[in-house]
Amino acid sequence: MAIYVDVSAAVHGKAGLARYSQSLVQALTPRLGERLRLFQNSLGSVGSLEGWQGAAPAGVREGYRLWRARVLAQQLVRAPMDRLVPNAELFHATEHLLPRFRSVPTVLTVHDLIFQRYPQYHKFKNYAYLRLAMPLYCRRADAIITVSEFSKRDLVRLYGVPEDKVTVIPEAAADHFGPADPSEVERVRDRYGLPQRYLLAVGTIEPRKNLSRLADACGPLLDEGLVDGLVLVGSKGWLFEGFYEHLETLPWRDKVLFPGFVADADLSAVYSGAMIAVQPSLYEGFGLPVLEAMACGSPVCSSDAASLPEVGGDVARYFAPVETEEMIDALRGLLRDPEARRDMSRRGIERARLFSWDRAAEMTQAVYERVIARAGA
């Protein structure tokens, strides 16, 4: 019998969702062995999960959009897809997409309900799909995993999901994140053309990331000589055009730097070289860059919205994301206080160690076994 984990997000490189499914599979592999199988869409047109040495993945050849439409259609008409997962004892949907099965129990990971809270920051077709599909998927799943208490509260409040159906299993920084040697920081600084003193934000460029306000906040800090630039690492998401248009209106536009694709092997040094890692988001289901930055010894200054205080704890400094002056004050205070930054660096490394993918895999396996046992009963 096999437990299938959907790794489509990872093979398609979908930012935080990719890190989640890939890291989870790596941690589950020694626990489940040959019992663990992978599932993905776009078979034949994209590669398999990097580093995977088990059996060839099951799945479909449809691309993401066609597969997503098919999943919803077959859920609506209750048409099962059991043949796609031979000998399955459980299916884990790691992104917001749950196929319909007749005899296979399911676990669904719900990372966030951003589209419910900020519909204006989604393309209409995507918003309409999620509004119809997500309540249905949450009802049909045998168990739900969320990555934060905040997301669990959203599920209970917005969809009426029973609390005992939802298990909170936090994410973690990948094992390779850690403080980089000064020589490595300098090598990466030269490679990507980074300034000597920079603020850093890591994440997909889209409206909820609140990057326009962060760019605005950098103006006074640049004028006061506290930093040399703002570095933004992340690919374009959706509705990003407004941010770039806003950026062109700023006198300090040339101080906002986009290094482009940063190899995973270099990202620790990019974090380590930052004066402050900033997470200005209006909403995050978890906020993994906060943990990655802490693991690398970078002081973190974060929005106080949604799940972010759960991640940063009492180590990060916080500001209200819609209050640009408050953001400026928080950053200015830290930039002027090197002793506070050193203390935050030390404590951040310690806090990041409280989160681990091994612990996440242990808790996830426990959810699997409970669901399988109930299905058998």
TORKOL-4160 file (C-alpha; in steps of 0.2 Angstrom, whole numbers, padded with zeros to 4 digits, m for minus):
377
<pt num="1" X="0000" Y="0000" Z="0000"/>
<pt num="2" X="0006" Y="0018" Z="m0004"/>
<pt num="3" X="0004" Y="0035" Z="0003"/>
<pt num="4" X="0004" Y="0048" Z="m0011"/>
<pt num="5" X="0010" Y="0066" Z="m0008"/>
<pt num="6" X="0006" Y="0079" Z="m0022"/>
<pt num="7" X="0023" Y="0087" Z="m0027"/>
<pt num="8" X="0016" Y="0097" Z="m0042"/>
<pt num="9" X="0020" Y="0114" Z="m0033"/>
<pt num="10" X="0038" Y="0108" Z="m0031"/>
<pt num="11" X="0041" Y="0102" Z="m0049"/>
<pt num="12" X="0033" Y="0118" Z="m0055"/>
<pt num="13" X="0043" Y="0129" Z="m0044"/>
<pt num="14" X="0029" Y="0138" Z="m0035"/>
<pt num="15" X="0038" Y="0148" Z="m0022"/>
<pt num="16" X="0033" Y="0144" Z="m0004"/>
<pt num="17" X="0022" Y="0129" Z="m0009"/>
<pt num="18" X="0037" Y="0122" Z="m0018"/>
<pt num="19" X="0048" Y="0123" Z="m0002"/>
<pt num="20" X="0034" Y="0115" Z="0008"/>
<pt num="21" X="0031" Y="0100" Z="m0002"/>
<pt num="22" X="0049" Y="0096" Z="m0006"/>
<pt num="23" X="0055" Y="0099" Z="0012"/>
<pt num="24" X="0040" Y="0088" Z="0018"/>
<pt num="25" X="0044" Y="0074" Z="0006"/>
<pt num="26" X="0063" Y="0074" Z="0011"/>
<pt num="27" X="0058" Y="0073" Z="0029"/>
<pt num="28" X="0045" Y="0059" Z="0026"/>
<pt num="29" X="0056" Y="0048" Z="0016"/>
<pt num="30" X="0066" Y="0040" Z="0030"/>
<pt num="31" X="0050" Y="0038" Z="0040"/>
<pt num="32" X="0039" Y="0030" Z="0026"/>
<pt num="33" X="0052" Y="0022" Z="0015"/>
<pt num="34" X="0044" Y="0013" Z="0000"/>
<pt num="35" X="0027" Y="0016" Z="0007"/>
<pt num="36" X="0029" Y="0035" Z="0001"/>
<pt num="37" X="0025" Y="0038" Z="m0017"/>
<pt num="38" X="0024" Y="0055" Z="m0027"/>
<pt num="39" X="0010" Y="0062" Z="m0037"/>
<pt num="40" X="0011" Y="0076" Z="m0050"/>
<pt num="41" X="0002" Y="0084" Z="m0065"/>
<pt num="42" X="0011" Y="0088" Z="m0081"/>
<pt num="43" X="0020" Y="0071" Z="m0082"/>
<pt num="44" X="0032" Y="0070" Z="m0096"/>
<pt num="45" X="0033" Y="0089" Z="m0099"/>
<pt num="46" X="0042" Y="0094" Z="m0083"/>
<pt num="47" X="0054" Y="0084" Z="m0073"/>
<pt num="48" X="0052" Y="0074" Z="m0057"/>
<pt num="49" X="0056" Y="0081" Z="m0039"/>
<pt num="50" X="0074" Y="0085" Z="m0037"/>
<pt num="51" X="0083" Y="0072" Z="m0027"/>
<pt num="52" X="0069" Y="0059" Z="m0027"/>
<pt num="53" X="0076" Y="0042" Z="m0029"/>
<pt num="54" X="0060" Y="0032" Z="m0026"/>
<pt num="55" X="0048" Y="0025" Z="m0038"/>
<pt num="56" X="0042" Y="0035" Z="m0053"/>
<pt num="57" X="0028" Y="0047" Z="m0049"/>
<pt num="58" X="0010" Y="0044" Z="m0053"/>
<pt num="59" X="m0001" Y="0057" Z="m0060"/>
<pt num="60" X="m0008" Y="0065" Z="m0076"/>
<pt num="61" X="m0001" Y="0073" Z="m0091"/>
<pt num="62" X="m0012" Y="0088" Z="m0090"/>
<pt num="63" X="m0004" Y="0105" Z="m0087"/>
<pt num="64" X="m0009" Y="0114" Z="m0071"/>
<pt num="65" X="m0024" Y="0124" Z="m0078"/>
<pt num="66" X="m0032" Y="0109" Z="m0086"/>
<pt num="67" X="m0029" Y="0098" Z="m0071"/>
<pt num="68" X="m0036" Y="0111" Z="m0059"/>
<pt num="69" X="m0052" Y="0112" Z="m0070"/>
<pt num="70" X="m0054" Y="0093" Z="m0071"/>
<pt num="71" X="m0052" Y="0091" Z="m0052"/>
<pt num="72" X="m0065" Y="0103" Z="m0048"/>
<pt num="73" X="m0077" Y="0096" Z="m0061"/>
<pt num="74" X="m0075" Y="0079" Z="m0055"/>
<pt num="75" X="m0078" Y="0084" Z="m0037"/>
<pt num="76" X="m0094" Y="0093" Z="m0042"/>
<pt num="77" X="m0101" Y="0077" Z="m0051"/>
<pt num="78" X="m0093" Y="0065" Z="m0038"/>
<pt num="79" X="m0083" Y="0056" Z="m0052"/>
<pt num="80" X="m0069" Y="0047" Z="m0043"/>
<pt num="81" X="m0050" Y="0046" Z="m0049"/>
<pt num="82" X="m0044" Y="0031" Z="m0039"/>
<pt num="83" X="m0036" Y="0023" Z="m0054"/>
<pt num="84" X="m0023" Y="0038" Z="m0054"/>
<pt num="85" X="m0016" Y="0032" Z="m0038"/>
<pt num="86" X="m0014" Y="0013" Z="m0038"/>
<pt num="87" X="m0014" Y="0003" Z="m0021"/>
<pt num="88" X="m0016" Y="0020" Z="m0012"/>
<pt num="89" X="m0020" Y="0020" Z="0007"/>
<pt num="90" X="m0020" Y="0039" Z="0007"/>
<pt num="91" X="m0018" Y="0055" Z="m0004"/>
<pt num="92" X="m0010" Y="0071" Z="0003"/>
<pt num="93" X="m0015" Y="0087" Z="m0007"/>
<pt num="94" X="m0001" Y="0099" Z="m0002"/>
<pt num="95" X="m0008" Y="0114" Z="m0012"/>
<pt num="96" X="m0026" Y="0120" Z="m0013"/>
<pt num="97" X="m0032" Y="0106" Z="m0025"/>
<pt num="98" X="m0040" Y="0090" Z="m0019"/>
<pt num="99" X="m0045" Y="0076" Z="m0032"/>
<pt num="100" X="m0060" Y="0066" Z="m0029"/>
<pt num="101" X="m0058" Y="0048" Z="m0023"/>
<pt num="102" X="m0070" Y="0034" Z="m0019"/>
<pt num="103" X="m0060" Y="0023" Z="m0008"/>
<pt num="104" X="m0044" Y="0033" Z="m0004"/>
<pt num="105" X="m0044" Y="0044" Z="0012"/>
<pt num="106" X="m0037" Y="0062" Z="0009"/>
<pt num="107" X="m0027" Y="0075" Z="0019"/>
<pt num="108" X="m0027" Y="0093" Z="0013"/>
<pt num="109" X="m0015" Y="0106" Z="0017"/>
<pt num="110" X="m0023" Y="0123" Z="0018"/>
<pt num="111" X="m0009" Y="0136" Z="0018"/>
<pt num="112" X="m0020" Y="0151" Z="0019"/>
<pt num="113" X="m0036" Y="0159" Z="0014"/>
<pt num="114" X="m0029" Y="0175" Z="0007"/>
<pt num="115" X="m0041" Y="0176" Z="m0007"/>
<pt num="116" X="m0055" Y="0177" Z="0006"/>
<pt num="117" X="m0048" Y="0192" Z="0015"/>
<pt num="118" X="m0040" Y="0201" Z="0000"/>
<pt num="119" X="m0050" Y="0197" Z="m0016"/>
<pt num="120" X="m0044" Y="0213" Z="m0024"/>
<pt num="121" X="m0026" Y="0205" Z="m0024"/>
<pt num="122" X="m0031" Y="0190" Z="m0035"/>
<pt num="123" X="m0035" Y="0188" Z="m0053"/>
<pt num="124" X="m0054" Y="0187" Z="m0055"/>
<pt num="125" X="m0054" Y="0169" Z="m0063"/>
<pt num="126" X="m0042" Y="0163" Z="m0049"/>
<pt num="127" X="m0053" Y="0171" Z="m0035"/>
<pt num="128" X="m0069" Y="0164" Z="m0043"/>
<pt num="129" X="m0061" Y="0146" Z="m0044"/>
<pt num="130" X="m0055" Y="0147" Z="m0026"/>
<pt num="131" X="m0072" Y="0154" Z="m0019"/>
<pt num="132" X="m0081" Y="0139" Z="m0026"/>
<pt num="133" X="m0068" Y="0126" Z="m0024"/>
<pt num="134" X="m0060" Y="0128" Z="m0007"/>
<pt num="135" X="m0075" Y="0126" Z="0004"/>
<pt num="136" X="m0079" Y="0110" Z="m0006"/>
<pt num="137" X="m0062" Y="0103" Z="m0004"/>
<pt num="138" X="m0061" Y="0107" Z="0015"/>
<pt num="139" X="m0078" Y="0098" Z="0017"/>
<pt num="140" X="m0072" Y="0083" Z="0007"/>
<pt num="141" X="m0055" Y="0081" Z="0015"/>
<pt num="142" X="m0054" Y="0068" Z="0029"/>
<pt num="143" X="m0042" Y="0079" Z="0038"/>
<pt num="144" X="m0034" Y="0096" Z="0036"/>
<pt num="145" X="m0017" Y="0102" Z="0040"/>
<pt num="146" X="m0013" Y="0121" Z="0042"/>
<pt num="147" X="0004" Y="0129" Z="0044"/>
<pt num="148" X="m0001" Y="0142" Z="0058"/>
<pt num="149" X="m0014" Y="0144" Z="0071"/>
<pt num="150" X="m0020" Y="0160" Z="0062"/>
<pt num="151" X="m0024" Y="0149" Z="0046"/>
<pt num="152" X="m0034" Y="0137" Z="0057"/>
<pt num="153" X="m0044" Y="0151" Z="0065"/>
<pt num="154" X="m0048" Y="0157" Z="0047"/>
<pt num="155" X="m0054" Y="0140" Z="0042"/>
<pt num="156" X="m0065" Y="0138" Z="0058"/>
<pt num="157" X="m0072" Y="0155" Z="0056"/>
<pt num="158" X="m0075" Y="0157" Z="0038"/>
<pt num="159" X="m0079" Y="0139" Z="0033"/>
<pt num="160" X="m0086" Y="0132" Z="0049"/>
<pt num="161" X="m0073" Y="0118" Z="0048"/>
<pt num="162" X="m0073" Y="0108" Z="0065"/>
<pt num="163" X="m0058" Y="0112" Z="0075"/>
<pt num="164" X="m0054" Y="0094" Z="0078"/>
<pt num="165" X="m0053" Y="0091" Z="0059"/>
<pt num="166" X="m0038" Y="0104" Z="0058"/>
<pt num="167" X="m0020" Y="0100" Z="0064"/>
<pt num="168" X="m0008" Y="0114" Z="0065"/>
<pt num="169" X="0010" Y="0109" Z="0059"/>
<pt num="170" X="0022" Y="0123" Z="0057"/>
<pt num="171" X="0035" Y="0124" Z="0043"/>
<pt num="172" X="0053" Y="0126" Z="0045"/>
<pt num="173" X="0068" Y="0133" Z="0037"/>
<pt num="174" X="0077" Y="0120" Z="0026"/>
<pt num="175" X="0093" Y="0112" Z="0034"/>
<pt num="176" X="0105" Y="0122" Z="0022"/>
<pt num="177" X="0100" Y="0139" Z="0029"/>
<pt num="178" X="0113" Y="0145" Z="0042"/>
<pt num="179" X="0125" Y="0159" Z="0045"/>
<pt num="180" X="0137" Y="0161" Z="0030"/>
<pt num="181" X="0155" Y="0164" Z="0032"/>
<pt num="182" X="0160" Y="0183" Z="0029"/>
<pt num="183" X="0171" Y="0177" Z="0014"/>
<pt num="184" X="0155" Y="0168" Z="0007"/>
<pt num="185" X="0145" Y="0184" Z="0010"/>
<pt num="186" X="0157" Y="0194" Z="0000"/>
<pt num="187" X="0158" Y="0182" Z="m0014"/>
<pt num="188" X="0139" Y="0182" Z="m0016"/>
<pt num="189" X="0138" Y="0201" Z="m0014"/>
<pt num="190" X="0150" Y="0203" Z="m0029"/>
<pt num="191" X="0141" Y="0189" Z="m0039"/>
<pt num="192" X="0124" Y="0198" Z="m0038"/>
<pt num="193" X="0130" Y="0216" Z="m0037"/>
<pt num="194" X="0123" Y="0219" Z="m0019"/>
<pt num="195" X="0127" Y="0235" Z="m0010"/>
<pt num="196" X="0138" Y="0235" Z="0006"/>
<pt num="197" X="0123" Y="0239" Z="0018"/>
<pt num="198" X="0106" Y="0233" Z="0012"/>
<pt num="199" X="0088" Y="0229" Z="0018"/>
<pt num="200" X="0082" Y="0212" Z="0011"/>
<pt num="201" X="0065" Y="0206" Z="0007"/>
<pt num="202" X="0062" Y="0189" Z="0000"/>
<pt num="203" X="0046" Y="0183" Z="m0008"/>
<pt num="204" X="0035" Y="0183" Z="m0023"/>
<pt num="205" X="0031" Y="0201" Z="m0030"/>
<pt num="206" X="0013" Y="0203" Z="m0029"/>
<pt num="207" X="0001" Y="0216" Z="m0020"/>
<pt num="208" X="m0001" Y="0207" Z="m0003"/>
<pt num="209" X="0018" Y="0208" Z="0000"/>
<pt num="210" X="0016" Y="0226" Z="0003"/>
<pt num="211" X="0032" Y="0231" Z="m0007"/>
<pt num="212" X="0027" Y="0248" Z="m0012"/>
<pt num="213" X="0026" Y="0254" Z="0006"/>
<pt num="214" X="0043" Y="0246" Z="0009"/>
<pt num="215" X="0050" Y="0255" Z="m0005"/>
<pt num="216" X="0043" Y="0271" Z="0001"/>
<pt num="217" X="0050" Y="0268" Z="0018"/>
<pt num="218" X="0067" Y="0266" Z="0011"/>
<pt num="219" X="0068" Y="0284" Z="0005"/>
<pt num="220" X="0071" Y="0292" Z="0022"/>
<pt num="221" X="0083" Y="0279" Z="0028"/>
<pt num="222" X="0093" Y="0281" Z="0012"/>
<pt num="223" X="0093" Y="0300" Z="0014"/>
<pt num="224" X="0099" Y="0298" Z="0032"/>
<pt num="225" X="0114" Y="0287" Z="0026"/>
<pt num="226" X="0108" Y="0272" Z="0036"/>
<pt num="227" X="0107" Y="0260" Z="0021"/>
<pt num="228" X="0114" Y="0259" Z="0004"/>
<pt num="229" X="0099" Y="0250" Z="m0004"/>
<pt num="230" X="0084" Y="0238" Z="m0004"/>
<pt num="231" X="0087" Y="0221" Z="m0011"/>
<pt num="232" X="0071" Y="0212" Z="m0017"/>
<pt num="233" X="0073" Y="0193" Z="m0021"/>
<pt num="234" X="0058" Y="0184" Z="m0029"/>
<pt num="235" X="0049" Y="0181" Z="m0045"/>
<pt num="236" X="0034" Y="0190" Z="m0052"/>
<pt num="237" X="0018" Y="0184" Z="m0046"/>
<pt num="238" X="0001" Y="0191" Z="m0051"/>
<pt num="239" X="m0004" Y="0209" Z="m0052"/>
<pt num="240" X="0014" Y="0215" Z="m0050"/>
<pt num="241" X="0012" Y="0229" Z="m0063"/>
<pt num="242" X="0006" Y="0242" Z="m0050"/>
<pt num="243" X="0022" Y="0240" Z="m0040"/>
<pt num="244" X="0034" Y="0243" Z="m0054"/>
<pt num="245" X="0024" Y="0258" Z="m0060"/>
<pt num="246" X="0025" Y="0265" Z="m0042"/>
<pt num="247" X="0043" Y="0261" Z="m0041"/>
<pt num="248" X="0047" Y="0272" Z="m0056"/>
<pt num="249" X="0039" Y="0287" Z="m0047"/>
<pt num="250" X="0052" Y="0286" Z="m0033"/>
<pt num="251" X="0068" Y="0297" Z="m0033"/>
<pt num="252" X="0078" Y="0283" Z="m0026"/>
<pt num="253" X="0072" Y="0270" Z="m0039"/>
<pt num="254" X="0090" Y="0266" Z="m0043"/>
<pt num="255" X="0093" Y="0260" Z="m0025"/>
<pt num="256" X="0080" Y="0246" Z="m0026"/>
<pt num="257" X="0089" Y="0231" Z="m0033"/>
<pt num="258" X="0082" Y="0215" Z="m0041"/>
<pt num="259" X="0097" Y="0202" Z="m0042"/>
<pt num="260" X="0086" Y="0191" Z="m0052"/>
<pt num="261" X="0086" Y="0172" Z="m0049"/>
<pt num="262" X="0096" Y="0168" Z="m0033"/>
<pt num="263" X="0102" Y="0150" Z="m0032"/>
<pt num="264" X="0097" Y="0141" Z="m0016"/>
<pt num="265" X="0115" Y="0138" Z="m0012"/>
<pt num="266" X="0118" Y="0157" Z="m0012"/>
<pt num="267" X="0103" Y="0162" Z="m0002"/>
<pt num="268" X="0110" Y="0159" Z="0015"/>
<pt num="269" X="0124" Y="0172" Z="0011"/>
<pt num="270" X="0111" Y="0185" Z="0004"/>
<pt num="271" X="0102" Y="0183" Z="0021"/>
<pt num="272" X="0118" Y="0184" Z="0031"/>
<pt num="273" X="0124" Y="0199" Z="0022"/>
<pt num="274" X="0108" Y="0209" Z="0025"/>
<pt num="275" X="0108" Y="0223" Z="0039"/>
<pt num="276" X="0089" Y="0218" Z="0042"/>
<pt num="277" X="0078" Y="0206" Z="0033"/>
<pt num="278" X="0061" Y="0214" Z="0031"/>
<pt num="279" X="0044" Y="0205" Z="0030"/>
<pt num="280" X="0031" Y="0219" Z="0026"/>
<pt num="281" X="0016" Y="0208" Z="0020"/>
<pt num="282" X="m0002" Y="0212" Z="0023"/>
<pt num="283" X="m0005" Y="0193" Z="0025"/>
<pt num="284" X="0005" Y="0177" Z="0026"/>
<pt num="285" X="m0002" Y="0160" Z="0030"/>
<pt num="286" X="0015" Y="0156" Z="0038"/>
<pt num="287" X="0030" Y="0168" Z="0033"/>
<pt num="288" X="0044" Y="0156" Z="0029"/>
<pt num="289" X="0057" Y="0169" Z="0024"/>
<pt num="290" X="0056" Y="0175" Z="0043"/>
<pt num="291" X="0062" Y="0158" Z="0049"/>
<pt num="292" X="0075" Y="0157" Z="0034"/>
<pt num="293" X="0082" Y="0174" Z="0039"/>
<pt num="294" X="0083" Y="0170" Z="0057"/>
<pt num="295" X="0092" Y="0154" Z="0054"/>
<pt num="296" X="0105" Y="0164" Z="0044"/>
<pt num="297" X="0107" Y="0176" Z="0058"/>
<pt num="298" X="0099" Y="0191" Z="0050"/>
<pt num="299" X="0089" Y="0202" Z="0061"/>
<pt num="300" X="0070" Y="0202" Z="0056"/>
<pt num="301" X="0059" Y="0217" Z="0056"/>
<pt num="302" X="0041" Y="0211" Z="0051"/>
<pt num="303" X="0023" Y="0216" Z="0049"/>
<pt num="304" X="0012" Y="0211" Z="0064"/>
<pt num="305" X="m0001" Y="0205" Z="0052"/>
<pt num="306" X="m0009" Y="0187" Z="0052"/>
<pt num="307" X="0003" Y="0173" Z="0056"/>
<pt num="308" X="0019" Y="0182" Z="0056"/>
<pt num="309" X="0020" Y="0185" Z="0075"/>
<pt num="310" X="0018" Y="0166" Z="0077"/>
<pt num="311" X="0034" Y="0164" Z="0067"/>
<pt num="312" X="0045" Y="0178" Z="0073"/>
<pt num="313" X="0039" Y="0177" Z="0092"/>
<pt num="314" X="0048" Y="0189" Z="0103"/>
<pt num="315" X="0063" Y="0190" Z="0093"/>
<pt num="316" X="0057" Y="0200" Z="0078"/>
<pt num="317" X="0053" Y="0219" Z="0078"/>
<pt num="318" X="0035" Y="0222" Z="0072"/>
<pt num="319" X="0026" Y="0236" Z="0063"/>
<pt num="320" X="0008" Y="0239" Z="0057"/>
<pt num="321" X="0010" Y="0235" Z="0038"/>
<pt num="322" X="m0002" Y="0249" Z="0032"/>
<pt num="323" X="0008" Y="0262" Z="0043"/>
<pt num="324" X="0023" Y="0268" Z="0033"/>
<pt num="325" X="0029" Y="0279" Z="0046"/>
<pt num="326" X="0028" Y="0265" Z="0059"/>
<pt num="327" X="0038" Y="0254" Z="0047"/>
<pt num="328" X="0051" Y="0268" Z="0045"/>
<pt num="329" X="0053" Y="0270" Z="0064"/>
<pt num="330" X="0055" Y="0252" Z="0067"/>
<pt num="331" X="0068" Y="0250" Z="0053"/>
<pt num="332" X="0077" Y="0266" Z="0059"/>
<pt num="333" X="0078" Y="0261" Z="0077"/>
<pt num="334" X="0086" Y="0244" Z="0072"/>
<pt num="335" X="0098" Y="0252" Z="0060"/>
<pt num="336" X="0104" Y="0264" Z="0073"/>
<pt num="337" X="0107" Y="0250" Z="0086"/>
<pt num="338" X="0120" Y="0238" Z="0081"/>
<pt num="339" X="0120" Y="0230" Z="0098"/>
<pt num="340" X="0101" Y="0226" Z="0096"/>
<pt num="341" X="0104" Y="0218" Z="0079"/>
<pt num="342" X="0118" Y="0207" Z="0086"/>
<pt num="343" X="0106" Y="0201" Z="0100"/>
<pt num="344" X="0092" Y="0198" Z="0088"/>
<pt num="345" X="0104" Y="0188" Z="0077"/>
<pt num="346" X="0109" Y="0177" Z="0091"/>
<pt num="347" X="0091" Y="0174" Z="0097"/>
<pt num="348" X="0085" Y="0172" Z="0080"/>
<pt num="349" X="0096" Y="0157" Z="0076"/>
<pt num="350" X="0090" Y="0150" Z="0093"/>
<pt num="351" X="0072" Y="0152" Z="0088"/>
<pt num="352" X="0074" Y="0145" Z="0071"/>
<pt num="353" X="0080" Y="0129" Z="0079"/>
<pt num="354" X="0063" Y="0127" Z="0087"/>
<pt num="355" X="0056" Y="0123" Z="0070"/>
<pt num="356" X="0061" Y="0107" Z="0061"/>
<pt num="357" X="0055" Y="0098" Z="0046"/>
<pt num="358" X="0059" Y="0081" Z="0055"/>
<pt num="359" X="0046" Y="0087" Z="0068"/>
<pt num="360" X="0034" Y="0092" Z="0054"/>
<pt num="361" X="0036" Y="0075" Z="0046"/>
<pt num="362" X="0033" Y="0066" Z="0063"/>
<pt num="363" X="0016" Y="0076" Z="0065"/>
<pt num="364" X="0011" Y="0074" Z="0047"/>
<pt num="365" X="0014" Y="0055" Z="0048"/>
<pt num="366" X="0003" Y="0055" Z="0064"/>
<pt num="367" X="m0011" Y="0063" Z="0054"/>
<pt num="368" X="m0009" Y="0050" Z="0040"/>
<pt num="369" X="m0010" Y="0036" Z="0052"/>
<pt num="370" X="m0026" Y="0043" Z="0061"/>
<pt num="371" X="m0035" Y="0045" Z="0045"/>
<pt num="372" X="m0030" Y="0028" Z="0038"/>
<pt num="373" X="m0035" Y="0020" Z="0054"/>
<pt num="374" X="m0052" Y="0029" Z="0054"/>
<pt num="375" X="m0055" Y="0023" Z="0036"/>
<pt num="376" X="m0051" Y="0005" Z="0040"/>
<pt num="377" X="m0063" Y="0006" Z="0054"/>
